[in-house]
C-alpha cells in the first residue's frame, strides 16, 4: 500500500519541526524540504523511519521540481505545508535590497512548492496549508517588508481557494501569533528573550493545525487563526 505523505518546508526548527514530529506520530510519512544541511543531517539520524529530508533552497525551481517528483514516487502526497520563512525587522527607511529579498523568499518558495505539487498531483485530493503569521492580518511599525511578504502569501492563498473551489484540492491559511522558537534568537534586536518566553508553545500550535487538517477531513476548514493570550 502506498504511503500517505506530508511535505513540509522549513521543518528543521520551531513550528516546522514540531509539525514533523507530530505528523510522524500520526503515522504519516514526512518529507522535509530545507536548506540547513547540518540540521537536516541531524534529523536524518534522529528520524530513520517514515521520514526523508531534501536539502536545498525552496526558491530554486530546479531543486523544488526534482524533490517533488522524487517524493511522488514514494507514495501518495496528501498534504503540503508551507512553513519556511525568513524575516528582517527594521523601521521602514532602514530596509535595503538584501533585506527585501530575504523577506520575500518565503512567498517565492510557497508559490514554487505549491505549483509543483499541484502539477504532480494533477490537482487531485490534496490539502495545501500555508502557514503565515498574524502579520498577514495587520500592519506593524517595524515589520513593513515582513508584512508585505505575509500579505502577499495571504493573497496567494486566497486566490488558490478561488481557483480550486469545488474540487478535491483544499487550501488552508494558518495565522499563528508569536511563538517561543529559535526564530527570535536571530531577531533579538526586535524581541527580547524575556518577551519571547511569554509567546505560545510551538507544540501547542502544531497540534491545533494538524488536528484541524487531519482529524476533520469531512469539514472544509479554510482559516486557522491562533492568538496568544
JODAMO-V306162 format. One record per residue. RES is the residue in three letters. NEAR is the number of other ideal C-beta (glycine too) atoms within 8 Angstrom. Layout:
res: (RES | RES)
near: (NEAR | NEAR)
This chain:
res: (UNK | UNK | UNK | UNK | UNK | UNK | UNK | UNK | UNK | UNK | UNK | UNK | UNK | UNK | UNK | UNK | UNK | UNK | UNK | UNK | UNK | UNK | UNK | UNK | UNK | UNK | UNK | UNK | UNK | UNK | UNK | UNK | UNK | UNK | UNK | UNK | UNK | UNK | UNK | UNK | UNK | UNK | UNK | UNK | UNK | UNK | UNK | UNK | UNK | UNK | UNK | UNK | UNK | UNK | UNK | UNK | UNK | UNK | UNK | UNK | UNK | UNK | UNK | UNK | UNK | UNK | UNK | UNK | UNK | UNK | UNK | UNK | UNK | UNK | UNK | UNK | UNK | UNK | UNK | UNK | UNK | UNK | UNK | UNK | UNK | UNK | UNK | UNK | UNK | UNK | UNK | UNK | UNK | UNK | UNK | UNK | UNK | UNK | UNK | UNK | UNK | UNK | UNK | UNK | UNK | UNK | UNK | UNK | UNK | UNK | UNK | UNK | UNK | UNK | UNK | UNK | UNK | UNK | UNK | UNK | UNK | UNK | UNK | UNK | UNK | UNK | UNK | UNK | UNK | UNK | UNK | UNK | UNK | UNK | UNK | UNK | UNK | UNK | UNK | UNK | UNK | UNK | UNK | UNK | UNK | UNK | UNK | UNK | UNK | UNK | UNK | UNK | UNK | UNK | UNK | UNK | UNK | UNK | UNK | UNK | UNK | UNK | UNK | UNK | UNK | UNK | UNK | UNK | UNK | UNK | UNK | UNK | UNK | UNK | UNK | UNK | UNK | UNK | UNK | UNK | UNK | UNK | UNK | UNK | UNK | UNK | UNK | UNK | UNK | UNK | UNK | UNK | UNK | UNK | UNK | UNK | UNK | UNK | UNK | UNK | UNK | UNK | UNK | UNK | UNK | UNK | UNK | UNK | UNK | UNK | UNK | UNK | UNK | UNK | UNK | UNK | UNK | UNK | UNK | UNK | UNK | UNK | UNK | UNK | UNK | UNK | UNK | UNK | UNK)
near: (2 | 5 | 9 | 10 | 15 | 13 | 16 | 16 | 16 | 11 | 14 | 11 | 9 | 10 | 13 | 16 | 12 | 12 | 15 | 15 | 9 | 12 | 13 | 12 | 6 | 8 | 6 | 13 | 12 | 16 | 15 | 17 | 15 | 16 | 7 | 9 | 7 | 6 | 10 | 13 | 9 | 8 | 15 | 10 | 6 | 6 | 10 | 6 | 4 | 9 | 14 | 9 | 11 | 12 | 8 | 10 | 6 | 17 | 7 | 8 | 6 | 6 | 11 | 15 | 9 | 8 | 12 | 14 | 9 | 9 | 13 | 9 | 5 | 10 | 8 | 8 | 14 | 10 | 15 | 14 | 13 | 14 | 12 | 14 | 8 | 8 | 10 | 10 | 9 | 10 | 6 | 6 | 4 | 6 | 10 | 6 | 5 | 6 | 11 | 10 | 8 | 10 | 14 | 12 | 13 | 13 | 11 | 10 | 14 | 14 | 9 | 12 | 16 | 14 | 8 | 11 | 14 | 11 | 7 | 10 | 12 | 5 | 8 | 8 | 7 | 15 | 11 | 16 | 12 | 14 | 10 | 12 | 10 | 11 | 11 | 12 | 7 | 6 | 5 | 8 | 4 | 8 | 11 | 10 | 13 | 14 | 13 | 10 | 12 | 12 | 9 | 10 | 14 | 12 | 8 | 13 | 12 | 9 | 8 | 11 | 10 | 7 | 6 | 11 | 6 | 3 | 7 | 6 | 13 | 10 | 12 | 14 | 13 | 12 | 13 | 12 | 11 | 10 | 13 | 11 | 9 | 7 | 10 | 14 | 6 | 6 | 10 | 9 | 4 | 7 | 8 | 6 | 7 | 6 | 8 | 11 | 7 | 7 | 11 | 12 | 7 | 13 | 8 | 8 | 14 | 13 | 9 | 10 | 16 | 13 | 9 | 11 | 11 | 10 | 6 | 9 | 5 | 3 | 5 | 4 | 9 | 8 | 8 | 11 | 7 | 12 | 6 | 8 | 2)
